[in-house]
Amino acid sequence: MKVTIPAPNRRLGSFEWLGLVGLGGLLVGRYVPVARLIPFWGCVLREHTGWPCLGCGLTRVADRVAHFNIPGAWEANPLGTVFALLFAAAAVVTVLHFVFALPIPEVELEEREWRWVRIAFPLVLLANYAYVVVHTRFPHLLS
């Protein structure tokens, strides 16, 4: 892994876009009751089959993280909670970057490290989905 720290700047790069998306998501989650405003909002797969999709719980995660209810967000979708918190951290760093010209370190992974990421991410995604399925379909197993 190679980490470089650039000179102070206010450039808009991919990390800053993630931070702006995170900030927008947190603001929507905090101030817009999406699930109540849109009548057709919900998981079509879950409505028709009873089984959750990979993204089930993400609206609740956004709402709960925006309201600082981290345990409730974790219960809805653990991996979604991790990513929502990473988006929130990116939003804070992006604001600091634009206000104070804070340099954001650039991280470059080597091929071996990317290989581990490509192996680990699907496994983590599968474990998260297994949790969501058990939590949704078989809640008595978790108590």
Stockholm file with secondary structure:
# STOCKHOLM 1.0

chainA/1-143         MKVTIPAPNRRLGSFEWLGLVGLGGLLVGRYVPVARLIPFWGCVLREHTGWPCLGCGLTRVADRVAHFNIPGAWEANPLGTVFALLFAAAAVVTVLHFVFALPIPEVELEEREWRWVRIAFPLVLLANYAYVVVHTRFPHLLS
#=GR chainA/1-143 SS CEEECCCSCCCCCHHHHHHHHHHHHHHHHHHCCHHHHCTTCSCHHHHHHSCCCTTTTHHHHHHHHHTTCHHHHHHHCHHHHHHHHHHHHHHHHHHHHHHHCCCCCEEECCHHHHHHHHHHHHHHHHHHHHHHHHHHHCGGGTC
#=GC SS_cons         CEEECCCSCCCCCHHHHHHHHHHHHHHHHHHCCHHHHCTTCSCHHHHHHSCCCTTTTHHHHHHHHHTTCHHHHHHHCHHHHHHHHHHHHHHHHHHHHHHHCCCCCEEECCHHHHHHHHHHHHHHHHHHHHHHHHHHHCGGGTC
//
